[in-house]
């Protein structure tokens, strides 16, 4: 007579044909990787769409709108001002009409200001013929800053 284990639940074979906890099979792992790839791709596409909608498109529309206003003459004009230049003359904002103007407020005691001045000089030299004008306005209290000392910054 054959020995059969006692106290097995009903319907439970004495010797299972497969392990009780085999883990995911190769097909299931492949399906999981595929689903993960689809989910990551969908997330990237959604993120790129949001970047396009909320960041790139508004900036492009603003640029187009601004160029349209400038072409139509509908943009507000900055108020004119006049300041002494380092060579003893005067600098008037109105002298730069029709150009892109960047105004840099700086001081000799400001370390970051002194570091960026040579970059502004290079930027001005590179894009001067394209209509860029950079105006540097010193915030120093000393009215006797010489042109030589100011030019030494860049």
Secondary structure, 3 states (H helix, E strand, C coil): CCCCCCCCCCCCCCCCCCCCCCCCCHHHHHHHHHHHHHHHHHHHHHHHHHHHHHHHHHHHHHHHHHHHHHHHCCCCCCCCCEEECCCCCEEEHHHHCCCEEEEEEECCCCHHHHHHHHHHHHHHHHHHHHCEEEEEEECCCCCCCCHHHHHCCC
